[in-house]
Amino acid sequence: MAGGAIAAFLAVDLLLVFTPGADWAYTIAVGTSGRCVPAAVGGLVAGYAGYTVLVVTGLAVLVARTPGLLTGLTIAGAGYLMWLGTTTLARRRALGSPAGGGTPDAPAIQSRWRAAARGAAVSGLNPKGLLLYLALLPQFARPGAGWPLAVQVGLLGVLHMTDCAVVYSAVGTLARGVLRRRTAAARVLTVISATVMVVVGAALLIERLAQAGILR
């Protein structure tokens, strides 16, 4: 696979990853709440790993061409984002408490698993991620490059996951730094990020229902 194609993909992919959306909102919410940012980012990356497997095996095309399945995925993802944003807003008053001080190991481990699971749901249930994979990755795969197309697409998927891991880790770390310095600012960031999750979820739901002809 040519280095030029990889460089071009990285340039486009980083622009997309740097665009704030549901992933950013979730990462900021985790960071400002004092929870484990690496676990949350790992969950987000795991969701994209699932999409990478789907694209490599060709199952992503089947999902995209099955209206009922795609609608169900959209409804599940949109509902989860709205629920997560709503519950985050409901807990925003607890942001002033110290994160992790004197917390037993078992609850801390449970919190890390919860953050990872929620991250995987945020990215894995977002059909926009699947459609992005279908629209973006094949454009940079070259049939005559000497590598099987599945290997090329898999490599591009891994690069996308790496970009996500680096960018989201930085975003979460910065958000956590805000929590340690200014609790009021952390509350504002959390309200904004939670609201974004609710808005993105509602927009996904309305858009898909309109495409399905349920909303006219």
ROBABA-658896 format. One line per field, with one value per residue: residue number from 1; chain; x, y, z of N, C-alpha, C in turn. Coordinates in nm, 2 decimals. Each point is the difference from the previous one (the first is absolute). Layout:
N
i = (NUM;...)
ch = (A;...)
nX = (X;...)
nY = (Y;...)
nZ = (Z;...)
caX = (X;...)
caY = (Y;...)
caZ = (Z;...)
cX = (X;...)
cY = (Y;...)
cZ = (Z;...)
***
This chain:
216
i = (1;2;3;4;5;6;7;8;9;10;11;12;13;14;15;16;17;18;19;20;21;22;23;24;25;26;27;28;29;30;31;32;33;34;35;36;37;38;39;40;41;42;43;44;45;46;47;48;49;50;51;52;53;54;55;56;57;58;59;60;61;62;63;64;65;66;67;68;69;70;71;72;73;74;75;76;77;78;79;80;81;82;83;84;85;86;87;88;89;90;91;92;93;94;95;96;97;98;99;100;101;102;103;104;105;106;107;108;109;110;111;112;113;114;115;116;117;118;119;120;121;122;123;124;125;126;127;128;129;130;131;132;133;134;135;136;137;138;139;140;141;142;143;144;145;146;147;148;149;150;151;152;153;154;155;156;157;158;159;160;161;162;163;164;165;166;167;168;169;170;171;172;173;174;175;176;177;178;179;180;181;182;183;184;185;186;187;188;189;190;191;192;193;194;195;196;197;198;199;200;201;202;203;204;205;206;207;208;209;210;211;212;213;214;215;216)
ch = (A;A;A;A;A;A;A;A;A;A;A;A;A;A;A;A;A;A;A;A;A;A;A;A;A;A;A;A;A;A;A;A;A;A;A;A;A;A;A;A;A;A;A;A;A;A;A;A;A;A;A;A;A;A;A;A;A;A;A;A;A;A;A;A;A;A;A;A;A;A;A;A;A;A;A;A;A;A;A;A;A;A;A;A;A;A;A;A;A;A;A;A;A;A;A;A;A;A;A;A;A;A;A;A;A;A;A;A;A;A;A;A;A;A;A;A;A;A;A;A;A;A;A;A;A;A;A;A;A;A;A;A;A;A;A;A;A;A;A;A;A;A;A;A;A;A;A;A;A;A;A;A;A;A;A;A;A;A;A;A;A;A;A;A;A;A;A;A;A;A;A;A;A;A;A;A;A;A;A;A;A;A;A;A;A;A;A;A;A;A;A;A;A;A;A;A;A;A;A;A;A;A;A;A;A;A;A;A;A;A;A;A;A;A;A;A)
nX = (0.09;-0.03;0.12;-0.02;-0.05;0.10;0.09;-0.06;0.00;0.12;0.03;-0.07;0.06;0.12;-0.03;-0.04;0.11;0.06;-0.10;-0.04;-0.03;-0.07;0.10;0.01;-0.13;0.00;0.11;-0.05;-0.12;0.07;0.07;-0.10;-0.04;0.13;-0.07;0.01;0.07;0.11;-0.08;-0.05;0.12;0.04;-0.11;0.02;0.13;-0.05;-0.08;0.11;0.06;-0.12;0.00;0.12;-0.03;-0.11;0.08;0.10;-0.10;-0.02;-0.01;0.09;0.03;0.00;0.07;0.09;-0.01;0.00;-0.10;-0.06;0.11;0.01;-0.13;0.00;0.12;-0.06;-0.12;0.07;0.08;-0.10;-0.07;0.11;0.02;-0.13;0.00;0.12;-0.04;-0.12;0.06;0.08;-0.10;-0.06;0.12;-0.03;-0.09;0.03;0.02;-0.05;-0.04;0.10;0.08;-0.05;-0.02;0.08;-0.01;-0.07;0.09;-0.09;-0.05;0.13;0.02;-0.11;0.04;0.12;-0.05;-0.07;0.11;0.06;-0.09;-0.01;0.14;0.00;-0.10;0.07;0.11;-0.02;-0.08;0.10;-0.11;0.02;0.05;-0.10;-0.09;0.06;0.01;-0.12;-0.01;0.07;-0.01;-0.10;-0.01;0.06;-0.08;0.11;-0.08;0.08;-0.02;-0.04;-0.09;-0.05;-0.11;-0.03;0.12;-0.01;-0.12;0.05;0.11;-0.09;-0.07;0.12;0.04;-0.13;0.01;0.12;-0.06;-0.10;0.08;0.08;-0.09;-0.07;0.12;0.04;-0.12;0.00;0.13;-0.03;-0.11;0.07;0.09;-0.11;-0.04;0.13;-0.01;-0.11;-0.06;-0.01;0.12;0.03;-0.08;0.05;0.12;-0.03;-0.05;0.10;0.09;-0.07;-0.01;0.13;0.02;-0.08;0.06;0.12;-0.03;-0.05;0.11;0.08;-0.08;-0.01;0.13;0.02;-0.09;0.06;0.12;-0.05;-0.04;0.05;0.10;-0.10)
nY = (-0.12;0.10;0.05;0.04;-0.12;-0.05;0.08;-0.02;-0.13;0.00;0.07;-0.08;-0.11;0.07;0.05;-0.13;-0.05;0.11;-0.04;0.09;-0.10;-0.11;-0.04;0.12;0.00;-0.12;0.02;0.11;-0.06;-0.10;0.09;0.07;-0.12;0.01;-0.06;-0.13;0.10;-0.07;-0.03;0.12;0.05;-0.09;0.03;0.13;-0.03;-0.07;0.11;0.08;-0.07;0.01;0.13;0.00;-0.08;0.08;0.11;-0.05;-0.05;0.13;-0.02;0.11;-0.05;-0.12;0.05;0.06;-0.11;-0.02;0.07;-0.11;-0.06;0.08;-0.01;-0.13;0.00;0.08;-0.06;-0.11;0.04;0.05;-0.11;-0.07;0.07;0.00;-0.13;-0.02;0.08;-0.06;-0.12;0.04;0.05;-0.11;-0.04;0.10;-0.01;-0.12;0.09;0.06;-0.12;-0.03;-0.02;-0.11;0.11;-0.10;-0.02;-0.10;-0.10;-0.08;0.11;0.03;-0.13;-0.01;0.12;-0.06;-0.12;0.07;0.07;-0.12;-0.06;0.11;0.00;-0.14;0.02;0.10;-0.06;-0.12;0.08;0.07;0.00;0.12;-0.07;-0.08;0.10;0.06;-0.11;-0.02;0.13;-0.01;-0.11;-0.05;0.13;-0.04;-0.10;-0.05;-0.04;0.08;0.02;-0.12;0.07;-0.11;0.02;-0.12;-0.04;0.06;-0.05;-0.11;0.03;0.05;-0.11;-0.07;0.06;-0.02;-0.12;0.00;0.06;-0.08;-0.09;0.05;0.03;-0.11;-0.06;0.07;-0.02;-0.13;0.00;0.07;-0.08;-0.11;0.07;0.03;-0.13;-0.03;0.09;-0.03;-0.02;0.13;0.02;-0.09;0.07;0.12;-0.05;-0.05;0.12;0.07;-0.08;0.00;0.13;0.00;-0.09;0.08;0.11;-0.06;-0.06;0.12;0.06;-0.09;0.01;0.13;0.01;-0.10;0.06;0.11;-0.06;-0.06;0.12;-0.02;0.09;0.07)
nZ = (0.00;-0.09;0.04;-0.12;-0.03;0.08;-0.05;-0.12;0.03;0.06;-0.10;-0.08;0.05;0.01;-0.12;-0.04;0.05;-0.05;-0.08;0.09;0.08;-0.02;-0.07;-0.06;-0.02;-0.04;-0.07;-0.04;-0.02;-0.06;-0.08;-0.03;-0.01;-0.04;-0.10;-0.03;-0.05;0.04;0.10;0.02;-0.02;0.09;0.07;-0.02;0.02;0.10;0.01;-0.03;0.09;0.07;-0.03;0.05;0.10;0.02;-0.02;0.08;0.07;-0.03;0.13;0.00;-0.11;0.05;0.11;-0.08;-0.06;0.13;-0.06;0.02;-0.04;-0.10;-0.02;0.02;-0.07;-0.09;0.01;0.00;-0.10;-0.07;0.03;-0.02;-0.11;-0.03;0.02;-0.07;-0.10;0.00;0.02;-0.10;-0.07;0.03;-0.04;-0.07;0.10;-0.04;-0.09;0.10;0.01;0.08;-0.10;0.05;0.07;0.05;-0.13;0.05;-0.01;0.06;0.07;0.03;0.02;0.08;0.05;0.00;0.04;0.08;0.02;0.00;0.07;0.07;0.00;0.02;0.09;0.04;-0.02;0.07;0.07;-0.03;-0.07;0.05;0.11;-0.01;-0.02;0.10;0.06;-0.04;0.04;0.11;0.07;-0.07;0.02;0.11;-0.02;-0.04;-0.10;-0.07;0.13;-0.03;0.08;0.06;-0.06;0.04;-0.04;-0.11;-0.01;0.04;-0.08;-0.10;0.02;0.00;-0.11;-0.04;0.05;-0.06;-0.11;0.01;0.02;-0.09;-0.09;0.01;0.00;-0.10;-0.07;0.03;-0.03;-0.11;-0.03;0.03;-0.08;-0.08;0.02;-0.01;-0.10;-0.08;0.11;0.01;-0.05;0.09;0.08;-0.04;0.00;0.12;0.04;-0.06;0.05;0.12;-0.02;-0.04;0.10;0.08;-0.04;0.01;0.12;0.03;-0.05;0.06;0.11;0.00;-0.03;0.09;0.09;-0.03;0.00;0.11;-0.01;0.12;-0.02;-0.03)
caX = (-0.09;0.09;0.01;-0.08;-0.14;-0.01;0.02;-0.12;-0.11;0.02;-0.04;-0.15;-0.06;0.02;-0.10;-0.12;0.01;0.01;-0.13;-0.08;-0.13;-0.03;0.12;0.06;-0.09;0.02;0.13;0.00;-0.08;0.08;0.12;-0.05;-0.06;0.11;0.00;0.12;0.00;0.05;-0.10;-0.10;0.06;0.01;-0.13;-0.02;0.08;-0.05;-0.12;0.05;0.06;-0.11;-0.03;0.11;-0.03;-0.12;0.04;0.09;-0.07;-0.11;-0.13;-0.05;-0.08;-0.13;-0.07;-0.04;-0.10;-0.12;-0.06;-0.05;0.11;0.07;-0.10;0.01;0.12;-0.01;-0.09;0.07;0.11;-0.06;-0.06;0.11;0.07;-0.09;-0.01;0.12;0.00;-0.10;0.05;0.12;-0.05;-0.06;0.10;0.10;0.02;0.10;0.13;0.09;0.06;0.13;-0.01;0.08;0.06;-0.05;-0.09;0.04;0.04;-0.10;-0.08;0.08;0.01;-0.14;-0.01;0.08;-0.07;-0.12;0.04;0.04;-0.12;-0.08;0.07;-0.02;-0.14;-0.01;0.06;-0.05;-0.14;-0.01;0.01;0.08;0.13;0.00;-0.01;0.13;0.09;-0.04;0.02;0.14;0.11;0.02;0.06;0.14;0.05;0.04;-0.01;0.12;0.11;0.08;-0.05;-0.15;-0.08;-0.05;0.11;0.01;-0.11;0.03;0.10;-0.06;-0.08;0.09;0.04;-0.11;-0.01;0.12;-0.03;-0.10;0.06;0.08;-0.07;-0.10;0.08;0.04;-0.12;-0.04;0.10;-0.02;-0.12;0.03;0.07;-0.09;-0.07;0.09;0.03;-0.12;-0.12;-0.11;0.02;-0.02;-0.15;-0.05;0.05;-0.09;-0.14;0.01;0.02;-0.12;-0.11;0.04;-0.04;-0.14;-0.03;0.05;-0.09;-0.13;0.02;0.01;-0.13;-0.09;0.05;-0.03;-0.14;-0.05;0.05;-0.08;-0.13;-0.08;-0.03;-0.01)
caY = (0.12;0.11;0.09;0.12;-0.03;0.00;0.14;0.07;-0.04;0.06;0.14;0.01;-0.07;0.08;0.11;-0.05;-0.03;0.13;0.06;-0.04;-0.07;-0.09;-0.06;0.11;0.03;-0.11;0.01;0.12;-0.03;-0.09;0.07;0.10;-0.07;-0.06;-0.15;-0.05;0.04;-0.11;-0.11;0.06;0.00;-0.14;-0.04;0.06;-0.06;-0.14;0.01;0.01;-0.13;-0.08;0.04;-0.04;-0.14;-0.01;0.04;-0.10;-0.12;0.03;0.00;0.13;0.03;-0.06;0.08;0.13;-0.03;-0.06;0.12;-0.03;-0.02;0.13;0.08;-0.05;0.04;0.14;0.02;-0.04;0.09;0.13;-0.01;-0.01;0.13;0.09;-0.05;0.03;0.15;0.04;-0.04;0.08;0.13;-0.02;-0.02;0.11;0.06;-0.08;0.02;0.07;-0.10;-0.05;-0.12;-0.12;0.01;-0.09;-0.09;-0.14;-0.05;-0.06;0.10;0.07;-0.09;0.00;0.12;-0.01;-0.08;0.07;0.11;-0.06;-0.06;0.12;0.05;-0.09;0.02;0.13;-0.01;-0.12;0.01;0.12;-0.05;0.09;-0.06;-0.11;0.06;0.06;-0.11;-0.04;0.11;0.05;-0.10;-0.05;0.10;0.00;-0.13;-0.01;-0.14;-0.04;0.04;-0.12;-0.05;-0.02;0.12;-0.02;0.04;0.14;0.06;-0.03;0.09;0.13;0.00;0.01;0.14;0.08;-0.03;0.06;0.15;0.02;-0.03;0.11;0.12;0.00;0.00;0.14;0.07;-0.05;0.05;0.15;0.02;-0.03;0.11;0.11;-0.04;0.02;0.14;0.09;-0.09;0.07;-0.02;-0.14;-0.02;0.05;-0.10;-0.12;0.03;0.01;-0.13;-0.08;0.06;-0.04;-0.14;0.00;0.06;-0.09;-0.11;0.04;0.03;-0.13;-0.07;0.07;-0.02;-0.14;-0.02;0.07;-0.08;-0.12;0.04;0.00;0.14;0.07)
caZ = (0.00;-0.02;0.11;-0.04;0.03;0.14;0.04;-0.04;0.09;0.13;-0.01;0.00;0.12;0.12;-0.01;0.05;0.14;0.07;0.00;0.12;-0.02;0.11;0.06;0.08;0.11;0.10;0.06;0.09;0.12;0.09;0.06;0.10;0.12;0.07;-0.02;-0.06;-0.14;-0.09;-0.02;-0.09;-0.14;-0.04;-0.05;-0.13;-0.10;-0.02;-0.09;-0.14;-0.03;-0.05;-0.14;-0.09;-0.03;-0.09;-0.13;-0.06;-0.03;-0.10;0.06;0.01;-0.12;0.03;0.10;-0.06;-0.10;0.06;0.07;0.13;0.09;0.02;0.08;0.14;0.06;0.02;0.12;0.12;0.02;0.03;0.13;0.10;0.02;0.07;0.14;0.06;0.02;0.10;0.13;0.03;0.05;0.13;0.10;-0.01;0.13;0.08;-0.06;0.10;0.09;-0.04;-0.08;0.03;0.13;0.09;-0.06;0.00;-0.13;-0.08;-0.07;-0.10;-0.12;-0.06;-0.07;-0.13;-0.09;-0.04;-0.09;-0.13;-0.06;-0.06;-0.11;-0.12;-0.05;-0.06;-0.13;-0.07;-0.03;-0.09;-0.14;-0.08;-0.01;-0.10;-0.14;-0.03;-0.04;-0.13;-0.10;0.00;-0.01;-0.13;-0.09;0.01;-0.03;-0.14;-0.04;-0.05;0.09;0.04;0.12;-0.01;0.04;0.14;0.09;-0.01;0.07;0.14;0.04;0.01;0.12;0.12;0.00;0.05;0.14;0.07;0.00;0.11;0.14;0.03;0.01;0.11;0.13;0.02;0.04;0.14;0.09;0.01;0.07;0.14;0.06;0.04;0.12;0.12;0.02;0.01;0.01;-0.07;-0.14;-0.03;0.00;-0.13;-0.11;0.01;-0.05;-0.14;-0.06;0.01;-0.09;-0.13;-0.01;-0.02;-0.13;-0.11;0.00;-0.05;-0.14;-0.07;0.00;-0.10;-0.13;-0.05;-0.01;-0.12;-0.11;-0.01;-0.04;0.12;0.02;-0.13)
cX = (0.09;-0.01;-0.08;-0.14;-0.03;0.00;-0.13;-0.12;0.02;-0.04;-0.15;-0.06;0.02;-0.10;-0.13;0.00;0.00;-0.13;-0.08;-0.13;-0.03;0.12;0.07;-0.09;0.02;0.13;0.01;-0.08;0.07;0.11;-0.05;-0.06;0.10;0.01;0.13;0.00;0.06;-0.10;-0.10;0.05;0.02;-0.13;-0.04;0.07;-0.05;-0.12;0.04;0.07;-0.11;-0.04;0.11;-0.02;-0.11;0.04;0.09;-0.06;-0.12;-0.14;-0.06;-0.09;-0.14;-0.09;-0.06;-0.11;-0.13;-0.07;-0.05;0.11;0.07;-0.09;0.01;0.12;0.00;-0.08;0.07;0.11;-0.05;-0.06;0.10;0.07;-0.09;-0.01;0.13;0.02;-0.09;0.05;0.12;-0.05;-0.06;0.11;0.10;0.03;0.11;0.14;0.10;0.07;0.13;-0.02;0.09;0.07;-0.05;-0.10;0.05;0.04;-0.11;-0.10;0.08;0.01;-0.13;-0.02;0.07;-0.07;-0.13;0.04;0.04;-0.12;-0.09;0.07;-0.02;-0.14;-0.01;0.05;-0.06;-0.15;-0.03;0.01;0.08;0.14;0.01;0.00;0.13;0.10;-0.03;0.03;0.15;0.11;0.02;0.06;0.15;0.06;0.03;0.00;0.14;0.12;0.09;-0.05;-0.15;-0.08;-0.04;0.12;0.02;-0.11;0.02;0.10;-0.05;-0.09;0.08;0.05;-0.10;-0.01;0.11;-0.02;-0.10;0.06;0.09;-0.08;-0.10;0.07;0.04;-0.12;-0.04;0.09;-0.01;-0.12;0.02;0.09;-0.08;-0.07;0.09;0.02;-0.12;-0.12;-0.12;0.01;-0.02;-0.15;-0.05;0.04;-0.09;-0.14;0.01;0.02;-0.12;-0.11;0.03;-0.04;-0.15;-0.04;0.04;-0.10;-0.14;0.01;0.01;-0.14;-0.09;0.04;-0.03;-0.14;-0.05;0.04;-0.09;-0.14;-0.10;-0.04;0.00;-0.02)
cY = (0.12;0.10;0.13;-0.02;0.00;0.14;0.08;-0.05;0.06;0.15;0.02;-0.05;0.09;0.12;-0.04;-0.03;0.12;0.07;-0.05;-0.07;-0.08;-0.05;0.11;0.03;-0.10;0.01;0.12;-0.03;-0.09;0.07;0.10;-0.07;-0.07;-0.15;-0.03;0.03;-0.11;-0.11;0.05;0.00;-0.14;-0.05;0.06;-0.07;-0.14;0.00;0.01;-0.13;-0.10;0.04;-0.04;-0.15;-0.02;0.04;-0.10;-0.12;0.02;0.00;0.14;0.04;-0.06;0.08;0.13;-0.02;-0.06;0.11;-0.03;-0.02;0.14;0.09;-0.04;0.04;0.15;0.03;-0.04;0.10;0.14;0.00;-0.01;0.13;0.10;-0.04;0.04;0.15;0.04;-0.04;0.08;0.14;-0.01;-0.02;0.12;0.07;-0.07;0.03;0.06;-0.10;-0.05;-0.13;-0.10;0.00;-0.10;-0.10;-0.14;-0.04;-0.06;0.09;0.07;-0.09;0.00;0.12;0.01;-0.08;0.07;0.11;-0.06;-0.05;0.11;0.06;-0.08;0.02;0.14;-0.01;-0.11;0.01;0.12;-0.04;0.10;-0.05;-0.11;0.06;0.07;-0.10;-0.04;0.10;0.04;-0.10;-0.05;0.10;-0.01;-0.14;-0.02;-0.15;-0.05;0.03;-0.12;-0.06;-0.03;0.12;-0.01;0.05;0.16;0.07;-0.02;0.09;0.14;0.01;0.01;0.15;0.09;-0.02;0.07;0.15;0.03;-0.02;0.13;0.13;0.00;-0.01;0.14;0.09;-0.03;0.05;0.15;0.03;-0.03;0.10;0.11;-0.03;0.03;0.14;0.08;-0.09;0.06;-0.02;-0.15;-0.03;0.05;-0.09;-0.12;0.02;0.01;-0.14;-0.09;0.05;-0.04;-0.15;-0.01;0.05;-0.09;-0.12;0.03;0.02;-0.14;-0.07;0.07;-0.03;-0.14;-0.03;0.07;-0.08;-0.12;0.04;0.01;0.15;0.07;0.15)
cZ = (0.00;0.12;-0.03;0.04;0.15;0.06;-0.03;0.10;0.13;0.00;0.01;0.13;0.12;0.00;0.06;0.15;0.08;0.00;0.12;-0.04;0.13;0.08;0.09;0.13;0.11;0.07;0.09;0.13;0.10;0.07;0.11;0.12;0.08;-0.01;-0.09;-0.15;-0.09;-0.02;-0.10;-0.14;-0.06;-0.05;-0.13;-0.11;-0.02;-0.09;-0.14;-0.04;-0.06;-0.14;-0.10;-0.04;-0.10;-0.14;-0.07;-0.04;-0.10;0.06;0.01;-0.12;0.02;0.09;-0.06;-0.11;0.06;0.08;0.14;0.11;0.03;0.08;0.14;0.07;0.03;0.12;0.13;0.04;0.05;0.14;0.11;0.02;0.08;0.15;0.08;0.03;0.12;0.14;0.04;0.06;0.14;0.11;0.01;0.13;0.08;-0.05;0.10;0.09;-0.06;-0.08;0.05;0.14;0.10;-0.05;0.00;-0.14;-0.08;-0.07;-0.11;-0.13;-0.07;-0.08;-0.13;-0.10;-0.05;-0.10;-0.13;-0.07;-0.06;-0.12;-0.12;-0.05;-0.07;-0.15;-0.08;-0.05;-0.09;-0.15;-0.09;-0.01;-0.10;-0.14;-0.03;-0.04;-0.14;-0.11;-0.01;-0.03;-0.14;-0.10;0.00;-0.02;-0.15;-0.04;-0.05;0.08;0.05;0.13;-0.03;0.05;0.15;0.10;-0.01;0.08;0.15;0.06;0.02;0.13;0.13;0.01;0.06;0.15;0.07;0.01;0.11;0.13;0.04;0.02;0.13;0.14;0.04;0.05;0.14;0.11;0.03;0.09;0.15;0.07;0.03;0.13;0.12;0.03;0.03;0.00;-0.08;-0.15;-0.04;-0.01;-0.14;-0.11;0.00;-0.06;-0.15;-0.07;0.01;-0.09;-0.14;-0.03;-0.03;-0.14;-0.11;-0.01;-0.06;-0.15;-0.08;-0.01;-0.10;-0.14;-0.06;-0.01;-0.13;-0.13;-0.01;-0.03;0.12;0.03;-0.13;0.02)
***
